[in-house]
Amino acid sequence: MAGHSKWANIQHRKGRQDEKRGKIWTKLIKEITVAAKLGGGDIATNPRLRLAIDKAKDANMPNDNVQRAIQRGTGSLEGVNYEEIRYEGYGLNGAAIIVDCLTDNRTRTVAEVRHAFAKNGGNMGAEGSVAFMFKHCGQMLFAPGTNEDQLMEIALDAGAEDVITHDDGSFEVLTPVPEFPKVQDALHQAGLKAELATVTMRPETETELEGDQAESMQKLLDALENLDDVQEVFTNASL
C-alpha cells in the first residue's frame, strides 16, 4: 500500500456514504429483506442478516424499519421480490469495477448500469471479466495507534486469515466470510472496535489514479452508486 493512505481512502469513502444517508436506508432495507428471505430472521444463524442490521444501526435506522424489512423477508409481511445480480466492468485506465444489485426488474437495471458506465468513460464487461481480481472476504480496518500485538493475537486466535499493517499506521484484518462474525465479536469484546467492518470484494492489486483520471473515476463510481438498484460498488482503483 506504499504511496497512498489506506486510512485516508476509507475515511473519504465513509464521508461520501454519509452524504447519501437517505439512499443508504433504502439499500439497507433491501439487503435486510433479502438476507432474511435467504437465511431466516434469526441473526444468530444468519451472518448476512446480522451484518446488514449492524450497518443499519450505524446508519441510525429506526428499529421499526429494520423489523418490517425482516418481516417482509420472512414472508410475514407482503413485500417486493428482489433478485441479486452482479455486473462487472472497467473504469478509467482499465480499473476494475464490480456492481452488486438487488432488483425487481432486471431489464431496467442492466440498462441503467450500462448507461452509467458509458456516460462516464467506462464500459461493461462480460461475467467473470474482473471478478478474479477480487477476493470475497471479511474486512475490518483499525485506526493508526491500535495495539498491534493485541490485535494480531486476538484476531488470529479467533480465525482471521491475515492482519496487515499499512504504511499509514492503520491495520487491516482479513477473515474468511464464515469466520467474520466470530472474529469481530472477539475483537469487540477486547475493546478493539473497527472503523470499518464488512464483508467485501477486496482487490488483490490496485490501480492508482490521480488528477483528472481520479476525478473522472469518482464520477463514474458515484453514478453507479446513485442508481436505485445498486447495493454495492467495488473497485480496485485507488484515488
NORZI-V292571 format. One record per helix or strand of 3 or more residues. SS is the DSSP state (helix for helix, strand for strand). FROM is the first residue (numbers start at 1). TO is the last residue. If there is no record, write none. Layout:
BEGIN
ss=<SS & SS>
from=<FROM & FROM>
to=<TO & TO>
END
This chain:
BEGIN
ss=<helix & helix & helix & helix & strand & helix & strand & helix & strand & helix & strand & helix & strand & strand & helix & strand & helix & strand>
from=<6 & 21 & 47 & 63 & 83 & 92 & 96 & 106 & 123 & 131 & 134 & 148 & 160 & 171 & 177 & 196 & 211 & 230>
to=<18 & 39 & 58 & 74 & 90 & 94 & 103 & 119 & 125 & 133 & 142 & 158 & 165 & 175 & 189 & 203 & 225 & 235>
END
